[in-house]
Amino acid sequence: MMAALIAGDRNPALLAQVARASMRAKISALVEAFTDHHAFLLRKMLAWVDQIYADIAHVDAKIEELVAPFAGAVERLDEIPASDAPPPSRKSALMTLSENAQGRSLEVPTWLISTVRL
């Protein structure tokens, strides 16, 4: 619906087709109030959101590049369940590794054993 508004579509019937349930009842009020200025601002906000998602993807790629030498440790961490946490995930494994591995060897990770309370 936001893309339609930005594109200049102000047809209530068209907007109602792409609106979510709670917005359908408010289409006529939105059409009356939504101006080109709002479209400009919304376009800028959505571009900002798109840029944030692109930045996150770049950071994720850099993290994967940096942890590649520790793939085995990440896989082992990914398998360890914590009693007070949701099921293990790659993200939590990467966080544990990044928070605890700085300047430490992963050959015999005794520091890691105490970190995950094995």
C-alpha positions in Angstrom: 0.0 0.0 0.0 2.9 2.4 0.8 4.4 1.8 -2.6 1.0 2.5 -4.3 0.7 5.8 -2.3 4.3 6.8 -3.2 3.5 6.1 -6.9 0.6 8.5 -6.7 -2.2 6.1 -6.5 -5.0 7.6 -4.5 -7.8 5.4 -5.7 -9.6 4.0 -2.6 -10.6 0.8 -4.3 -7.0 0.1 -5.4 -5.6 0.9 -2.0 -8.2 -1.3 -0.3 -7.0 -4.2 -2.4 -3.5 -3.9 -1.0 -4.3 -2.7 2.5 -4.1 -4.9 5.5 -7.4 -5.7 7.3 -7.2 -3.0 10.0 -6.4 -0.3 7.4 -9.3 -1.1 5.0 -11.8 0.9 7.1 -9.4 3.9 7.1 -8.7 4.1 3.4 -10.9 7.1 2.6 -9.5 9.2 5.4 -6.0 8.3 4.4 -6.6 9.2 0.7 -7.9 12.6 1.8 -5.0 13.3 4.1 -2.1 11.8 2.2 -0.3 14.4 0.1 2.7 14.5 -2.2 4.7 15.7 0.8 3.8 12.6 2.7 4.8 10.5 -0.3 8.2 12.2 -0.4 8.7 11.6 3.3 7.6 8.0 3.1 9.8 7.3 0.1 12.8 8.7 2.1 11.9 6.5 5.1 11.5 3.3 3.0 14.8 4.1 1.3 16.4 4.4 4.7 15.0 1.0 5.8 16.3 -0.6 2.6 19.7 0.9 3.3 19.7 -0.5 6.8 18.8 -4.0 5.5 21.7 -3.7 3.0 24.0 -2.6 5.8 22.9 -5.6 7.9 23.6 -8.0 5.0 27.1 -6.5 4.6 27.8 -6.9 8.3 26.5 -10.5 8.2 28.8 -11.3 5.2 31.8 -9.8 7.1 31.0 -11.8 10.2 30.9 -15.0 8.1 34.2 -14.1 6.6 35.8 -13.5 10.0 34.5 -16.6 11.6 35.3 -18.9 8.7 38.6 -20.1 10.4 36.4 -21.0 13.5 33.7 -22.9 11.6 34.2 -26.0 13.7 33.9 -24.1 17.0 30.8 -22.4 15.7 29.2 -25.7 14.8 30.0 -27.1 18.2 28.6 -24.1 19.9 25.5 -24.2 17.8 24.7 -27.7 19.2 24.9 -26.7 22.9 21.5 -26.1 24.4 21.3 -23.6 27.3 18.9 -24.2 30.1 17.7 -20.6 30.2 17.6 -19.9 26.4 15.6 -20.8 23.4 17.0 -23.6 21.1 20.5 -22.9 20.0 21.0 -20.9 16.9 23.9 -19.9 14.7 23.5 -16.3 15.8 23.9 -17.2 19.5 26.9 -19.4 18.7 28.5 -16.5 16.8 27.7 -14.2 19.7 29.3 -16.5 22.3 32.4 -17.0 20.1 32.8 -13.2 19.5 32.3 -12.2 23.1 34.7 -14.8 24.5 37.3 -15.7 21.8 39.2 -12.5 21.5 42.9 -13.2 21.7 42.3 -16.8 22.8 43.2 -20.1 21.2 40.5 -22.4 19.9 42.8 -25.4 19.8 41.9 -26.4 23.4 39.1 -24.0 24.3 39.1 -24.6 28.1 37.9 -21.0 28.5 34.9 -21.9 26.2 34.0 -24.9 28.3 33.7 -22.7 31.4 31.8 -20.1 29.4 29.0 -22.5 28.3 29.0 -24.2 31.7 29.7 -27.7 30.5 
